[in-house]
Amino acid sequence: MQNILIKNASVYGAAEHPEAAVRDILIQNGKIHAISENIPAPAGATIIDATGLIAAPGLVDMHVHFRDPHTGDTPAAEDIISGAEAAAAGGFTTCCCMPNPYPAADNAETIGYITQKAKKACIKLLPYGAVTINQKGMELTDFEALRRAGAIALSDDGYTIRDASVMCAALKKAQEQDCLIISHCEDETLARNYAVNEGPVSRKLNLPGRPAIAEEIIAARDIMLAKHTGARLHIAHVSTAGSVELIRKAKSEGIKVTAETCPQYFTLTDEEVMKQGSMARVNPPLRSEEDITGIIKGLADGTIDAIATDHAPHTQAAKSLPLADAPSGMIGLETALALTLTLYHKKILSITKIIELMTINPSRILNIDAGTLTPGKDADIVIFDPYALWTVDPACFKSNSRNTPFAGMKLQGRPVCTISRGEPVGSSI
């Protein structure tokens, strides 16, 4: 294993040096050995000149779909290995896999398969287990067995637990075991499988829409259940200003709730569906300009704790279907950092805040050993240029999939080197 010396980086997220400053980082035997000024290069060390660049903890994505295992009749749009390569290209060194591959991760054997295959991946991959058997929202899984097998939290993401009594029982059980429940908040009787946000765009397209209230009703319900049970609740992919306000109020009351959003929800409105059709179909759907404003405010004031991608690969054939028939989802690992940096360039979020949202907070929420640069810990590091100009070209992605609505967009800021456990795994240096 090579020794690496990163020279003259603007270092953020160092546990021993919380204030950002120009420093060197010495990596030996896969671990961070030292973070200081003017570290002499050991004999034979690889030198990375990071002058003018930022070095931060490797990004942590607490919400990805890698479609693995996959036993369907059609080819998988992604797998653990290709998903990990896409993550590394985007600056991520830890990703957490949602439990809705096929079959669902509702048993110890499937969790074991994921953890074993993850050992071959170029970054760290951590599985979630399902809350209910086959994610049907009816019968609880064996939480203890899933956690023993390696599940770091539980979720039925992709589906809402419709029955409040089942969700309440899940939260009670999770509270007893100090386990986090991640909730997909959508009232399915209102959202159904509609392709677009309810509003002017759905009316122009003459299609039924998924209303914002569908998310907010379940968010309110689950927050109330979290208060009732004392359990920890995390709300996934927040997309509406109303949900942000519910979470803000809950936090002010001391309820144990955290939340994430995704770059698409502070970047694109539902008008994008008029331009790109099914490529802009995602669940929950792209919302209004008012919702974008609410999401950004929630990020800035700490109501929203984390930025995740909800990386959801689909095949070209599936995304070529008409809007009403195509699956929901877009990939996001290779564009997330640059899209988030748009808020830095607009002077809305600082670099420190972005790193908090994409490394420190998700690690804290999940109670995993990531999110800081600490001597003696694994050298999981992203080096990025916040000012690099580039154009999104899906043909250059490491992901097996190309379903992004950001194709052709000009962005500013991108990773130039990702180091996972002391090894460069994604680099343009």
CORGILIN-V97757 format. One record per run of one state. SS is the DSSP state (H for helix, E for strand, - for the rest). FROM is the first residue (numbers start at 1). LEN is the number of residues. If there is no record, write none. Layout:
ss:SS from:FROM len:LEN
ss:SS from:FROM len:LEN
This chain:
ss:- from:1 len:3
ss:E from:4 len:8
ss:- from:12 len:2
ss:E from:14 len:1
ss:- from:15 len:6
ss:E from:21 len:8
ss:- from:29 len:2
ss:E from:31 len:6
ss:- from:37 len:9
ss:E from:46 len:4
ss:- from:50 len:4
ss:E from:54 len:4
ss:- from:58 len:1
ss:E from:59 len:7
ss:- from:66 len:4
ss:E from:70 len:1
ss:- from:71 len:9
ss:H from:80 len:10
ss:- from:90 len:2
ss:E from:92 len:6
ss:- from:98 len:4
ss:E from:102 len:1
ss:- from:103 len:5
ss:H from:108 len:11
ss:- from:119 len:5
ss:E from:124 len:4
ss:- from:128 len:1
ss:E from:129 len:1
ss:- from:130 len:2
ss:E from:132 len:1
ss:H from:133 len:3
ss:- from:136 len:4
ss:E from:140 len:1
ss:- from:141 len:2
ss:H from:143 len:7
ss:- from:150 len:4
ss:E from:154 len:2
ss:- from:156 len:8
ss:H from:164 len:13
ss:- from:177 len:4
ss:E from:181 len:3
ss:- from:184 len:4
ss:H from:188 len:4
ss:- from:192 len:4
ss:E from:196 len:2
ss:- from:198 len:2
ss:H from:200 len:5
ss:- from:205 len:4
ss:E from:209 len:2
ss:- from:211 len:1
ss:H from:212 len:18
ss:- from:230 len:3
ss:E from:233 len:3
ss:- from:236 len:5
ss:H from:241 len:12
ss:- from:253 len:4
ss:E from:257 len:6
ss:H from:263 len:4
ss:- from:267 len:4
ss:H from:271 len:10
ss:- from:281 len:8
ss:H from:289 len:13
ss:- from:302 len:4
ss:E from:306 len:3
ss:- from:309 len:2
ss:E from:311 len:2
ss:- from:313 len:3
ss:H from:316 len:4
ss:- from:320 len:16
ss:H from:336 len:10
ss:- from:346 len:5
ss:H from:351 len:16
ss:- from:367 len:6
ss:E from:373 len:1
ss:- from:374 len:4
ss:E from:378 len:1
ss:- from:379 len:2
ss:E from:381 len:11
ss:- from:392 len:2
ss:H from:394 len:3
ss:- from:397 len:13
ss:E from:410 len:11
ss:- from:421 len:2
ss:E from:423 len:5
ss:- from:428 len:2
